[in-house]
Amino acid sequence: MVGSKAGDRKFRIVRTVAEFREQVSAWHRNDLRVGFVPTMGALHVGHMSLIRRAQEMTDRTVASIFVNPRQFGPNEDFAVYPRAEGKDTLLLAEGGVDLLFAPSVEEMYPGGAVTKVSVPGIGDILEGEYRPGFFTGVATVVTKLLLQAQPDVAVFGEKDYQQLLVIRRMVQDLDIPVQIEGAPTEREDDGLACSSRNQYLTENERAVAPQLYQIINAVAERYRKGERPPELTHWGKQALLDAGFGHVDYLEVRDAETLQGLSDPARAARVLVAAWLGKPRLIDNVPV
Ligand code: AMP
């Protein structure tokens, strides 16, 4: 058993569901636990921290790269979303990932795939309100990926905090047998959350961008000291506009579990924001 756990560590890329499923079930037949990190590619240190988390928890690690057309709205950036499979592959191989699943759109959605998974309630507010259909697209593709391979653990970033909660709800509601693990947000030295979309920022915008994190931290601090929405969130939105952000979709202090408004100050809270800075729309969140 030790031999089979130690051997067979060669990085592989597969592009079909059949190969993806076969490799994971072969590991399972050998009593190896499998960790899974779904991504849309253009990998950065944030993604790699999820991979390390999966490696700590399991014996074999799979990443997927799939720019999922069904989670982009008609006016969103699907066509120009950054794609860098060559560089991503090197990073994953160097990072000790065992398998990359990189399917085509046709492989994931063969003609006639109409079934959707939607998570009403928590999927309709905040991001769901500003990006209608987004969480249905995410929930559908993540359900498919989890059922295709049935990993033991799947790791998601707190950078997309609402997405993590939507996926936890979905996995619980659908009895999908996987452990969902949340991993903390990786940031640049100046506090800006690492994101594939940061590369769209101009030099000036990049200089302004870290204020997103500074301002939501200030909102969290003021909340701790007793300030409350809506005055507090008005202050935060104005601070973002004064810093140079173009438009603030939302800046909210919400219940950290339900993302509803907070009535009980004893419950854990989370500050969540989405704001435009030039072309990109940046999102971030911090605990209170
Ligand atoms: P994406 O490729 O942007 O769809 O993200 C794939 C996964 O990486 C999601 O679980 C994200 O939450 C996570 N992720 C993205 N950026 C970061 C970051 N800066 N720190 C930690 N996780 C991240």
Residues whose N, C-alpha, C, O or C-beta is under 5 A from the ligand:
A	BS01	AMP	P38 T39 M40 G41 G46 H47 V155 F156 G157 E158 K159 D160 A183 P184 T185 E186 A193 C194 S195
